Every structure is written in structure tokens, then in C-alpha cells.
């Protein structure tokens, strides 16, 4: 698959943009939510390229909304501070000291770094989290695990881990379409005014659904959904995805990601794409070319 060459010179950027505009007509003034995470976040060069691509989307008339994760960065900070991490049911147990670090890293250092990269690339980004304007209110997550010895289900207290209960798009509605690019950290408000750590994929799906986004892009560490021969599946309907989960083709960590895609589609997102965030200009490849760059899920 050919790469899109994205120069840094403004005149050359405009020329590349003009060539891509025919592909952008379908996204004119459309909202595209991009969940940014994985190893691409830890590579400064890839992060700066991602920022330039997001700016190009905004210049092309698209309304990008960036939602980011930060699991490795959170773990690094917890290790530096000597705070032991515990996990259950695949989720981090977030106690009171941990949630303070989570909020500091997600809504602080990571968020502002991404904002800085986008602004340095010529954009106008603003960093927010789910607590701002009561954008995302969450409820406590409950999970059950089966004790391997007794085979009895046990409820696991994950602490300050939440899942979106309500999304208020008032703040985003005021920003989207004004040349300002919102960058959202997956930290949500509790009904009592507290803080919940929310899985970034789930957060992005809830926000995209509330915005009725035309596209939700999940930048991951894999090319997309693979078949049993490890070949990329270019397109899946919801029915196809459920069948592949049932027969084991979709397995492991890809299951909750695909389930989040299905949730977003049911909430009104037109299409959801899982693609490799490490691939050069993956977002532009998906939106500006006929070939695409990952697996498109649709209703």
C-alpha cells in the first residue's frame, strides 16, 4: 500500500490537500472521532506525524475529535512513585492514590503534550477531559471473575474505574466546527463529584455515539481485524463481527474492541475503523484514499 507523503512546508501541504480533496467530499463538515493510543503514542516522531495529519483533516473541512489513552505512561509514573499496580478481569484496580496519578497523567502531561504537538503543527487544539462541563458522567464498573480453585464467581471491586453513563455534548458542540480541535482525556465525573478512570476505547465510543460521528477510528497496534489465516478483513457488518466472535476468529483483546465498535454503531456512528496507529499516516490513508487502511465495521 502506497504511503501518503505529508510535507511540512505549508505550500506543499496545500498542494497535497488539493489532490486529496475529492476523497474528502464525503467527510465535508463531518465529525470524525480518533482514539489515539498504543505504542505510537510513545514515539515522538510518530506523535508529531499524527498531529500534522489531524491538522490536515481540520484544514480539509473535517471536524476531528481526538480521544487518547495512556496506560504505559500511567504505569511508568506509578512505578516511579512506588505505587504497586493490581489488575483484575483485564482492568486496572484504581484505588484512591492511583486515581490521582491517573488523572494527573491523562488529563495533565499526556493531554497537554498532544495539544502541544497539534498546535506546533499549525492547529488550534484544546485539552479537555470528561469532567469538563460534565461532558462524561460515569458509573462504577463491576466485574466478576471465576475463582480457579472453587469455580465460584466473585465480584471484584475495581475501585475508581467507571463506564460512561451519560454524555453531555454541550461543550463539544460549542467547539466543533470552529477550527479548534478538542483533545479528550478519558477521565470522567462521578455523580457525587468524584473521579472515574474510564477505558479510553469505551470513552471514545460513548463520545462518538453521542456526537453521531460519521467515523470513529481506533488506532491500535495491529492492522485491524484478522481472519484465521492472519489476513486483514477489510470490512465487516455487525452480524459478521458477532459471528466471528462466536466462532473464535475474533478473540482475546480484540473482542472488547469490536464490542465497543458495535456499541458505537448502535448509538448512531456511521462507521468504525480499527487500524494500525504505527503505520505512516494511517488516519489519512483511511480517510483520503479509496484503499483505506484497516477494518471498517458498519451496521
C-alpha positions in Angstrom: 0.0 0.0 0.0 1.4 3.4 -1.0 2.2 5.9 1.6 0.8 9.5 1.6 3.7 11.9 1.7 2.8 14.8 4.0 5.3 17.6 3.7 5.8 20.2 6.5 6.0 23.2 4.1 2.6 25.0 4.1 2.5 25.4 0.3 3.3 21.8 -0.3 0.7 20.8 2.3 -1.9 22.8 0.4 -0.9 21.0 -2.8 -1.2 17.5 -1.2 -4.5 18.6 0.3 -5.9 19.7 -3.1 -5.1 16.3 -4.5 -6.9 14.6 -1.7 -10.0 16.8 -1.6 -12.1 14.6 -4.0 -11.9 11.9 -1.4 -12.8 14.3 1.4 -16.2 15.4 -0.1 -17.9 12.6 1.8 -16.5 14.0 5.1 -17.1 17.7 4.5 -18.0 19.2 7.8 -18.4 15.7 9.3 -17.2 14.8 12.8 -14.5 12.1 13.0 -13.5 10.8 16.4 -10.0 9.4 16.6 -9.0 7.2 19.5 -5.2 7.6 19.7 -3.2 5.1 21.8 -0.8 2.2 21.7 2.9 2.3 21.0 2.5 5.2 18.5 2.0 7.5 21.5 5.4 6.7 22.9 7.3 7.6 19.7 7.7 11.3 19.4 8.2 11.3 15.6 5.0 9.2 15.1 3.2 11.5 17.5 4.3 14.6 15.6 3.2 13.0 12.3 -0.2 12.1 13.9 -0.6 15.7 14.9 0.2 17.0 11.4 -2.4 14.6 10.0 -5.0 15.8 12.4 -4.3 19.4 11.4 -4.6 18.5 7.7 -8.0 16.9 8.4 -9.2 20.1 10.0 -7.9 22.1 7.1 -9.8 19.9 4.7 -13.1 20.7 6.4 -13.3 17.7 8.7 -14.1 18.1 12.4 -11.6 15.9 14.2 -12.1 15.0 17.9 -9.1 13.2 19.5 -9.5 10.8 22.4 -6.3 9.4 23.9 -5.2 6.7 26.2 -2.1 6.4 28.3 -1.8 3.0 30.0 2.0 2.7 29.6 2.6 6.3 30.8 0.4 5.7 33.8 2.3 2.5 34.7 5.6 4.3 34.3 4.6 7.0 36.7 3.2 4.6 39.2 6.4 2.6 39.1 8.5 5.8 39.7 6.3 6.7 42.7 6.5 3.2 44.1 2.8 2.5 43.8 2.0 -1.1 43.0 -0.5 -1.8 40.2 -3.1 -4.6 40.6 -5.3 -5.9 37.8 -8.5 -8.0 37.7 -10.7 -9.0 34.8 -8.3 -7.3 32.5 -8.7 -3.9 34.2 -6.5 -1.9 36.4 -7.7 -1.7 40.0 -7.8 2.0 40.7 -7.6 2.9 44.3 -7.6 6.5 45.7 -3.8 7.1 45.3 -3.9 5.6 41.8 -6.8 7.6 40.5 -4.9 10.8 41.5 -2.0 9.6 39.3 -4.3 8.5 36.5 -5.9 12.0 36.4 -2.5 13.8 36.6 -1.0 11.8 33.8 -4.1 11.5 31.5 -5.6 15.0 31.9 -2.2 16.6 32.6 1.1 15.6 30.9 -0.2 13.3 28.1 -3.1 15.6 27.2 -1.0 18.7 27.0 1.7 17.0 25.1 -0.7 16.0 22.3 -2.2 19.5 22.4 1.3 21.0 22.1 2.1 18.8 19.1 -1.1 19.7 17.3 -0.5 23.4 17.9 3.1 23.2 16.8 1.8 21.6 13.5 -0.3 24.7 12.9 -3.6 23.7 14.5 -5.6 25.1 17.4 -6.1 22.3 19.9 -7.6 22.5 23.4 -7.2 19.8 26.0 -10.2 18.6 28.0 -11.4 15.6 30.0 -14.8 14.1 30.7 -15.1 16.1 33.9 -15.0 19.4 32.0 -18.6 20.7 31.6 -19.8 17.4 32.9 -19.1 16.1 29.4 -19.0 12.4 30.5 -20.6 11.2 33.7 -19.6 7.6 34.7 -20.9 4.9 37.0 -18.8 2.4 38.9 -17.7 -0.7 36.9 -18.5 -4.0 38.4 -16.8 -7.2 37.2 -17.0 -10.8 38.2 -14.2 -13.4 38.0 -14.3 -17.2 38.5 -12.1 -18.5 41.3 -9.9 -21.2 39.6 -10.0 -23.4 42.7 -13.7 -23.2 43.7 -15.1 -22.3 40.3 -17.3 -19.8 42.2 -17.9 -16.4 40.7 -16.7 -13.5 42.8 -17.4 -9.8 42.4 -14.2 -7.7 42.0 -14.0 -4.2 43.4 -12.1 -2.2 40.8 -12.1 1.0 42.8 -12.4 4.2 40.8 -12.9 2.5 37.5 -16.0 3.7 35.6 -18.0 3.3 32.5 -19.9 6.1 30.7 -23.4 6.6 31.9 -24.2 9.9 30.3 -22.5 12.1 27.7 -23.4 15.8 27.5 -22.0 17.3 24.2 -22.7 20.9 25.1 -19.0 21.9 25.4 -18.1 19.9 22.3 -21.0 21.4 20.3 -19.6 24.9 21.0 -16.1 23.8 19.9 -16.6 21.6 16.9 -16.6 23.5 13.6 -14.7 26.5 14.9 -11.2 25.4 13.8 -10.5 24.3 17.4 -9.5 20.6 17.8 -10.7 19.0 21.1 -8.3 16.6 22.7 -10.0 14.5 25.3 -8.6 12.5 28.2 -10.7 9.5 29.4 -11.3 10.8 32.9 -14.9 11.1 33.9 -17.0 12.7 36.6 -18.8 10.6 39.2 -22.4 11.6 40.1 -21.1 12.7 43.6 -18.4 14.9 42.1 -15.6 12.4 42.3 -13.4 11.0 39.5 -13.5 7.8 37.5 -10.8 6.3 35.3 -12.5 5.1 32.1 -11.2 2.8 29.4 -10.2 5.0 26.5 -11.9 2.8 23.9 -15.1 2.8 25.8 -14.8 6.6 26.4 -14.3 7.2 22.6 -17.2 5.0 21.7 -19.5 6.8 24.0 -18.4 10.3 22.8 -18.6 9.3 19.1 -22.1 7.8 19.7 -23.3 11.0 21.4 -21.9 13.1 18.6 -23.4 10.8 15.9 -19.9 10.9 14.3 -19.5 9.9 10.7 -16.4 7.9 11.6 -14.8 6.5 14.7 -11.2 5.5 14.2 -9.4 3.2 16.7 -5.6 3.5 16.3 -4.2 0.3 17.7 -1.0 -1.8 17.5 -2.5 -4.2 14.9 -3.6 -3.8 11.2 -7.2 -4.4 12.0 -9.4 -7.5 12.4 -7.7 -10.6 11.1 -9.1 -13.8 9.7 -8.0 -17.2 10.9 -5.1 -17.1 8.3 -4.0 -13.7 9.9 -5.1 -11.8 6.8 -6.7 -8.4 7.2 -10.5 -8.3 6.9 -11.3 -5.1 5.1 -15.0 -4.8 6.0 -17.4 -6.3 8.5 -21.1 -5.8 9.3 -22.3 -6.1 12.9 -23.7 -9.5 12.1 -20.4 -10.6 10.6 -18.5 -9.4 13.6 -20.7 -11.2 16.0 -20.4 -14.4 14.0 -16.6 -14.1 14.1 -16.6 -13.6 17.8 -18.8 -16.7 18.2 -16.6 -18.9 16.1 -13.4 -17.7 17.8 -11.9 -15.8 14.8 -12.1 -12.6 16.8 -10.5 -13.4 20.2 -8.6 -12.0 23.2 -8.3 -8.3 23.5 -9.9 -7.7 20.1 -13.3 -8.9 21.4 -13.9 -5.8 23.7 -12.6 -3.5 21.0 -15.0 -4.9 18.4 -17.8 -4.9 21.0 -17.1 -1.2 21.6 -17.3 -0.7 17.8 -20.8 -2.4 17.8 -21.9 -0.2 20.7 -20.9 3.0 18.8 -22.7 1.9 15.7 -25.8 1.2 17.7 -25.6 4.7 19.2 -25.5 6.3 15.7 -21.9 6.3 14.4 -22.0 5.6 10.7 -18.8 3.6 10.5 -16.0 2.4 12.9 -12.5 1.6 11.7 -9.8 -0.4 13.5 -6.4 0.3 12.1 -2.6 0.3 12.9 -1.6 3.5 14.5 2.1 2.8 13.8 1.5 2.8 10.0 2.6 6.1 8.5 -0.3 8.5 8.1 -2.8 5.8 8.9 -5.6 8.3 9.5 -5.1 10.0 6.1 -4.8 6.6 4.4 -8.2 5.6 5.8 -10.0 8.8 5.0 -8.2 10.2 1.9 -7.8 7.1 -0.2 -10.0 4.5 -1.8 -7.9 1.7 -0.4 -8.4 2.5 3.3 -6.1 1.3 6.0 -7.9 -1.1 8.3 -11.1 -2.9 9.1 -14.3 -0.9 8.6 -17.3 -2.0 10.7 -20.8 -0.9 9.8 -24.4 -1.6 10.5 
